[in-house]
């Protein structure tokens, strides 16, 4: 909902006119405006095991840090980075960050996501990244009547009945069609569900090493219940590079 805060002597009608003139969130690409403008590298802590390219749509610093702690050198790239450049970097994994705005307005990212995933690069998306992954494989997103904000949202993992308390901050969600089916994207399956309103909170590809969640597992701030998802992402890279944990399996 659009709104304004002003001092008591401001004319209410004039202020309301300014609010109504402000564009609605729907259709707005805000992510590219907060992205880094140049590549940045965070070295792995300890022995380097993998190289991750993190696509920055508004990434929190703690996500690359958690990957670095797991032995990943992380190259953070701008939101307008083309597929050719990402391939030049030869990533073992592709991380798609959180960010503001309407995912439908970031259509230029979809071919990059789909191409990398179909070439076998393990891909992990959070928040906006989750929505972009879904759209890359044919899904639709919709604006929630009440967005999810705060650090106390209960989410159930569908396969294992694990309930985690999550940190969330988003106004859009992936559209579902029937129980557990992503509308327009039969290759995706629901992995996590919000226990407040039943909306999709996580998904994975049925055949490719792709996983995503709608919330903020980097937990900065927020509860630490969901940090295991970074371990699952690392396990996908381990499988591709060395042949370890089966792709898509729980940690």
C-alpha positions as a Markdown table, in Angstrom:
| # | Residue | x | y | z |
|---|---|---|---|---|
| 1 | Unk | 0.0 | 0.0 | 0.0 |
| 2 | Unk | 1.3 | 3.4 | -0.9 |
| 3 | Unk | 1.5 | 6.0 | 1.9 |
| 4 | Unk | 3.4 | 9.0 | 3.2 |
| 5 | Unk | 4.6 | 10.5 | 6.5 |
| 6 | Unk | 4.5 | 14.2 | 6.8 |
| 7 | Unk | 4.4 | 16.9 | 9.5 |
| 8 | Unk | 1.1 | 18.1 | 10.8 |
| 9 | Unk | 1.1 | 21.4 | 8.8 |
| 10 | Unk | 1.2 | 19.7 | 5.4 |
| 11 | Unk | -2.0 | 20.0 | 3.4 |
| 12 | Unk | -3.7 | 16.6 | 3.5 |
| 13 | Unk | -5.2 | 16.8 | 0.0 |
| 14 | Unk | -1.9 | 17.8 | -1.5 |
| 15 | Unk | -0.1 | 15.0 | 0.2 |
| 16 | Unk | -2.7 | 12.5 | -0.9 |
| 17 | Unk | -2.3 | 13.7 | -4.5 |
| 18 | Unk | 1.5 | 13.0 | -4.2 |
| 19 | Unk | 0.8 | 9.5 | -2.8 |
| 20 | Unk | -1.6 | 8.6 | -5.7 |
| 21 | Unk | 1.0 | 9.9 | -8.2 |
| 22 | Unk | 3.6 | 7.5 | -6.9 |
| 23 | Unk | 3.6 | 4.3 | -9.1 |
| 24 | Unk | 2.1 | 1.1 | -7.8 |
| 25 | Unk | 4.6 | -1.7 | -6.9 |
| 26 | Unk | 3.1 | -3.9 | -9.7 |
| 27 | Unk | 5.2 | -3.6 | -12.9 |
| 28 | Unk | 8.2 | -1.9 | -11.2 |
| 29 | Unk | 11.7 | -3.2 | -11.7 |
| 30 | Unk | 13.3 | -1.9 | -8.5 |
| 31 | Unk | 15.9 | -4.6 | -8.2 |
| 32 | Unk | 18.2 | -3.4 | -11.0 |
| 33 | Unk | 18.4 | 0.0 | -9.3 |
| 34 | Unk | 19.9 | -1.4 | -6.1 |
| 35 | Unk | 22.3 | -3.9 | -7.6 |
| 36 | Unk | 26.0 | -3.5 | -7.5 |
| 37 | Unk | 27.5 | -1.7 | -10.6 |
| 38 | Unk | 30.7 | -3.8 | -10.7 |
| 39 | Unk | 31.8 | -7.3 | -10.0 |
| 40 | Unk | 33.1 | -8.1 | -6.5 |
| 41 | Unk | 34.9 | -11.2 | -5.2 |
| 42 | Unk | 34.6 | -12.6 | -1.7 |
| 43 | Unk | 37.3 | -15.3 | -1.1 |
| 44 | Unk | 36.5 | -18.6 | 0.4 |
| 45 | Unk | 37.2 | -19.0 | 4.1 |
| 46 | Unk | 39.7 | -21.8 | 4.4 |
| 47 | Unk | 40.2 | -24.2 | 1.5 |
| 48 | Unk | 38.4 | -23.2 | -1.7 |
| 49 | Unk | 36.0 | -25.9 | -2.8 |
| 50 | Unk | 33.7 | -24.2 | -5.3 |
| 51 | Unk | 33.2 | -20.9 | -7.2 |
| 52 | Unk | 29.7 | -19.4 | -7.0 |
| 53 | Unk | 28.4 | -16.5 | -9.1 |
| 54 | Unk | 25.9 | -14.5 | -7.1 |
| 55 | Unk | 23.5 | -12.5 | -9.1 |
| 56 | Unk | 22.9 | -9.3 | -7.2 |
| 57 | Unk | 19.3 | -7.9 | -7.3 |
| 58 | Unk | 19.7 | -6.5 | -3.8 |
| 59 | Unk | 21.7 | -9.2 | -2.0 |
| 60 | Unk | 22.3 | -9.0 | 1.7 |
| 61 | Unk | 26.0 | -9.3 | 2.6 |
| 62 | Unk | 25.4 | -12.3 | 4.8 |
| 63 | Unk | 24.4 | -14.6 | 1.9 |
| 64 | Unk | 27.9 | -14.5 | 0.2 |
| 65 | Unk | 29.4 | -14.7 | 3.7 |
| 66 | Unk | 27.6 | -17.9 | 4.5 |
| 67 | Unk | 28.7 | -19.4 | 1.1 |
| 68 | Unk | 32.3 | -18.3 | 1.8 |
| 69 | Unk | 32.2 | -20.0 | 5.2 |
| 70 | Unk | 31.3 | -23.2 | 3.3 |
| 71 | Unk | 34.4 | -23.1 | 1.1 |
| 72 | Unk | 33.0 | -21.0 | -1.8 |
| 73 | Unk | 34.7 | -18.2 | -3.6 |
| 74 | Unk | 31.8 | -15.9 | -4.4 |
| 75 | Unk | 31.8 | -13.5 | -7.4 |
| 76 | Unk | 28.9 | -11.0 | -7.0 |
| 77 | Unk | 27.8 | -9.6 | -10.4 |
| 78 | Unk | 25.5 | -6.8 | -11.4 |
| 79 | Unk | 21.8 | -7.5 | -12.3 |
| 80 | Unk | 22.5 | -6.6 | -15.9 |
| 81 | Unk | 25.3 | -9.2 | -16.4 |
| 82 | Unk | 24.7 | -11.1 | -19.6 |
| 83 | Unk | 24.7 | -14.9 | -19.9 |
| 84 | Unk | 28.0 | -14.8 | -21.8 |
| 85 | Unk | 29.8 | -13.2 | -18.9 |
| 86 | Unk | 28.4 | -15.6 | -16.3 |
| 87 | Unk | 29.6 | -18.5 | -18.5 |
| 88 | Unk | 33.1 | -16.9 | -18.7 |
| 89 | Unk | 33.3 | -17.0 | -14.9 |
| 90 | Unk | 32.8 | -20.8 | -15.0 |
| 91 | Unk | 30.7 | -21.1 | -11.9 |
| 92 | Unk | 30.2 | -24.3 | -10.0 |
| 93 | Unk | 27.0 | -22.8 | -8.7 |
| 94 | Unk | 24.7 | -19.9 | -9.4 |
| 95 | Unk | 23.0 | -18.0 | -6.6 |
| 96 | Unk | 20.1 | -15.6 | -7.4 |
| 97 | Unk | 19.5 | -13.1 | -4.6 |
| 98 | Unk | 16.6 | -11.4 | -3.0 |
| 99 | Unk | 15.6 | -7.9 | -4.2 |
| 100 | Unk | 12.7 | -5.4 | -4.3 |
| 101 | Unk | 9.9 | -4.9 | -6.9 |
| 102 | Unk | 7.8 | -7.0 | -9.2 |
| 103 | Unk | 9.4 | -10.1 | -10.5 |
| 104 | Unk | 7.4 | -9.8 | -13.7 |
| 105 | Unk | 9.4 | -6.7 | -14.5 |
| 106 | Unk | 12.7 | -8.5 | -14.5 |
| 107 | Unk | 12.0 | -10.6 | -17.6 |
| 108 | Unk | 15.5 | -10.2 | -19.0 |
| 109 | Unk | 16.8 | -12.6 | -16.4 |
| 110 | Unk | 14.7 | -15.6 | -17.3 |
| 111 | Unk | 16.8 | -16.8 | -20.3 |
| 112 | Unk | 20.0 | -16.6 | -18.3 |
| 113 | Unk | 18.5 | -18.6 | -15.4 |
| 114 | Unk | 17.0 | -21.3 | -17.7 |
| 115 | Unk | 20.1 | -21.6 | -19.8 |
| 116 | Unk | 22.5 | -22.1 | -16.9 |
| 117 | Unk | 20.1 | -24.5 | -15.1 |
| 118 | Unk | 19.6 | -26.6 | -18.2 |
| 119 | Unk | 23.4 | -26.8 | -18.7 |
| 120 | Unk | 23.6 | -28.5 | -15.2 |
| 121 | Unk | 24.8 | -25.6 | -13.1 |
| 122 | Unk | 23.4 | -25.9 | -9.6 |
| 123 | Unk | 21.1 | -23.0 | -9.0 |
| 124 | Unk | 19.8 | -21.6 | -5.7 |
| 125 | Unk | 17.4 | -18.6 | -5.4 |
| 126 | Unk | 15.9 | -16.8 | -2.5 |
| 127 | Unk | 13.0 | -14.3 | -2.3 |
| 128 | Unk | 13.0 | -12.5 | -5.6 |
| 129 | Unk | 15.4 | -15.2 | -6.9 |
| 130 | Unk | 12.8 | -17.8 | -6.0 |
| 131 | Unk | 10.2 | -15.9 | -8.1 |
| 132 | Unk | 12.6 | -15.4 | -11.0 |
| 133 | Unk | 13.5 | -19.2 | -11.1 |
| 134 | Unk | 9.8 | -20.0 | -11.1 |
| 135 | Unk | 9.0 | -17.6 | -13.9 |
| 136 | Unk | 12.0 | -18.9 | -15.9 |
| 137 | Unk | 10.4 | -22.3 | -16.1 |
| 138 | Unk | 6.9 | -21.0 | -17.0 |
| 139 | Unk | 5.3 | -20.1 | -13.7 |
| 140 | Unk | 3.4 | -17.0 | -12.9 |
| 141 | Unk | 3.6 | -14.6 | -9.9 |
| 142 | Unk | 0.9 | -12.6 | -8.2 |
| 143 | Unk | 0.7 | -9.8 | -5.8 |
| 144 | Unk | -0.3 | -10.9 | -2.3 |
| 145 | Unk | -3.3 | -9.0 | -0.7 |
| 146 | Unk | -1.1 | -8.9 | 2.5 |
| 147 | Unk | 2.6 | -9.2 | 2.0 |
| 148 | Unk | 4.8 | -11.3 | 4.3 |
| 149 | Unk | 7.0 | -9.2 | 6.5 |
| 150 | Unk | 8.9 | -10.0 | 9.7 |
| 151 | Unk | 11.0 | -12.7 | 11.4 |
| 152 | Unk | 8.3 | -15.0 | 12.7 |
| 153 | Unk | 6.7 | -16.8 | 9.7 |
| 154 | Unk | 6.2 | -20.5 | 10.1 |
| 155 | Unk | 7.0 | -22.6 | 7.0 |
| 156 | Unk | 6.6 | -26.3 | 6.7 |
| 157 | Unk | 8.9 | -28.5 | 4.6 |
| 158 | Unk | 6.5 | -30.7 | 2.6 |
| 159 | Unk | 8.6 | -33.8 | 2.4 |
| 160 | Unk | 9.9 | -34.1 | 5.9 |
| 161 | Unk | 7.3 | -32.2 | 8.0 |
| 162 | Unk | 10.0 | -29.9 | 9.3 |
| 163 | Unk | 8.6 | -26.6 | 10.5 |
| 164 | Unk | 11.0 | -23.6 | 10.5 |
| 165 | Unk | 10.5 | -20.1 | 11.7 |
| 166 | Unk | 11.6 | -17.8 | 8.9 |
| 167 | Unk | 12.4 | -14.2 | 8.1 |
| 168 | Unk | 10.3 | -12.8 | 5.2 |
| 169 | Unk | 9.9 | -9.5 | 3.3 |
| 170 | Unk | 8.0 | -9.8 | 0.1 |
| 171 | Unk | 4.8 | -8.7 | -1.6 |
| 172 | Unk | 4.6 | -11.3 | -4.4 |
| 173 | Unk | 4.3 | -15.0 | -4.5 |
| 174 | Unk | 4.4 | -17.9 | -7.0 |
| 175 | Unk | 1.0 | -19.0 | -8.3 |
| 176 | Unk | -0.1 | -22.5 | -7.5 |
| 177 | Unk | -2.5 | -24.7 | -9.5 |
| 178 | Unk | -4.0 | -27.4 | -7.3 |
| 179 | Unk | -2.1 | -29.0 | -4.4 |
| 180 | Unk | 1.6 | -29.0 | -4.9 |
| 181 | Unk | 1.6 | -28.0 | -8.6 |
| 182 | Unk | 3.1 | -24.8 | -9.9 |
| 183 | Unk | 0.8 | -23.2 | -12.5 |
| 184 | Unk | 2.4 | -23.3 | -15.9 |
| 185 | Unk | 5.6 | -25.1 | -14.7 |
| 186 | Unk | 5.0 | -28.8 | -14.5 |
| 187 | Unk | 8.8 | -29.4 | -14.0 |
| 188 | Unk | 8.7 | -27.6 | -10.7 |
| 189 | Unk | 7.4 | -29.1 | -7.4 |
| 190 | Unk | 6.5 | -27.4 | -4.1 |
| 191 | Unk | 8.9 | -28.1 | -1.3 |
| 192 | Unk | 7.8 | -25.6 | 1.4 |
| 193 | Unk | 4.6 | -24.0 | 2.4 |
| 194 | Unk | 3.6 | -21.0 | 4.5 |
| 195 | Unk | 1.5 | -22.0 | 7.5 |
| 196 | Unk | -0.2 | -18.7 | 7.8 |
| 197 | Unk | -1.8 | -18.5 | 4.4 |
| 198 | Unk | -0.8 | -21.7 | 2.6 |
| 199 | Unk | 1.2 | -19.9 | -0.2 |
| 200 | Unk | 4.2 | -21.5 | -1.9 |
| 201 | Unk | 7.4 | -20.9 | 0.1 |
| 202 | Unk | 9.8 | -23.2 | -1.7 |
| 203 | Unk | 10.3 | -25.2 | -4.9 |
| 204 | Unk | 12.7 | -27.4 | -6.8 |
| 205 | Unk | 13.1 | -28.7 | -10.3 |
| 206 | Unk | 12.1 | -32.4 | -10.7 |
| 207 | Unk | 15.2 | -33.2 | -12.9 |
| 208 | Unk | 17.7 | -30.3 | -12.7 |
| 209 | Unk | 19.8 | -29.2 | -9.7 |
| 210 | Unk | 17.6 | -26.2 | -8.9 |
| 211 | Unk | 16.1 | -25.2 | -5.6 |
| 212 | Unk | 14.6 | -21.9 | -4.3 |
| 213 | Unk | 12.8 | -20.5 | -1.3 |
| 214 | Unk | 10.6 | -17.4 | -0.9 |
| 215 | Unk | 12.1 | -16.4 | 2.5 |
| 216 | Unk | 15.5 | -15.3 | 3.8 |
| 217 | Unk | 17.6 | -18.3 | 4.9 |
| 218 | Unk | 20.7 | -16.1 | 5.4 |
| 219 | Unk | 18.8 | -15.0 | 8.6 |
| 220 | Unk | 20.4 | -11.5 | 9.0 |
| 221 | Unk | 18.4 | -10.6 | 10.9 |
| 222 | Unk | 16.1 | -13.5 | 11.8 |
| 223 | Unk | 16.0 | -17.0 | 13.2 |
| 224 | Unk | 18.7 | -19.5 | 12.0 |
| 225 | Unk | 16.3 | -22.4 | 11.2 |
| 226 | Unk | 16.8 | -22.2 | 7.5 |
| 227 | Unk | 20.6 | -22.0 | 7.1 |
| 228 | Unk | 20.6 | -25.7 | 6.2 |
| 229 | Unk | 19.5 | -24.6 | 2.7 |
| 230 | Unk | 23.0 | -23.3 | 2.0 |
| 231 | Unk | 24.3 | -26.7 | 2.8 |
| 232 | Unk | 21.9 | -28.3 | 0.3 |
| 233 | Unk | 23.2 | -25.9 | -2.3 |
| 234 | Unk | 26.7 | -26.9 | -1.6 |
| 235 | Unk | 25.7 | -30.5 | -1.8 |
| 236 | Unk | 24.3 | -29.9 | -5.3 |
| 237 | Unk | 27.7 | -28.5 | -6.3 |
| 238 | Unk | 29.5 | -31.4 | -4.7 |
| 239 | Unk | 27.4 | -33.8 | -6.7 |
| 240 | Unk | 28.1 | -32.0 | -10.0 |
| 241 | Unk | 31.9 | -31.5 | -9.4 |
| 242 | Unk | 32.9 | -34.6 | -7.4 |
| 243 | Unk | 29.9 | -36.9 | -7.5 |
| 244 | Unk | 28.6 | -36.9 | -3.9 |
| 245 | Unk | 25.1 | -36.3 | -2.4 |
| 246 | Unk | 22.4 | -37.0 | -5.0 |
| 247 | Unk | 21.0 | -33.8 | -6.6 |
| 248 | Unk | 18.0 | -32.4 | -4.9 |
| 249 | Unk | 18.2 | -34.7 | -1.9 |
| 250 | Unk | 17.7 | -33.3 | 1.6 |
| 251 | Unk | 20.8 | -32.5 | 3.6 |
